[in-house]
Amino acid sequence: MMRLVLLTITLAVLLVDSSQAGSADLVCHHWTAEDAAAIPQPATIEDQRKLCEDILGYTFTQGKNEEYPGCGECWCCKPKDLVCHHWTAEDAAAIPQPATIEDQRKLCEDILGYTFTQGKNEEYPRCGECWCCKPESTP
């Protein structure tokens, strides 16, 4: 039965094109067994939307991902898994010292291309208390 449930959801959601993964702020959320258990079966589009947005807190696109190319053709997109970027000597040399919050934001976002959170990382728990968060796969 669980296999049928997962198959139903899997057929409704096209998987992310791995060649595009990481090319935007969102990536595909692949339905889990717990996700399937949280909604009626067979799941309607509205059930999937509620699961994605209301329960998981992600973005339901129904595969319309022109603005979210990192999500591929997926219907439910989540933020990239971000981790802390520790400032390097090169980072410090790239901005005036002492650095203001705006200097740090410019370095993180404009120069490095990362996400500046100012330590507000509820959406990015793996970033800890860092102010500048980067995708996990970034060196």
Secondary structure, DSSP 8 states (H G I E B T S, - for coil): -HHHHHHHHHHHS----TTTTTSSSEEE----HHHHHTS-SS--HHHHHIIIIIIS--EE-TT--TT-GGGTT-SEEEE--EEE----HHHHHTS-SS--HHHHHIIIIIIS--EE-TT--TT-GGGTT-SEEEETT--
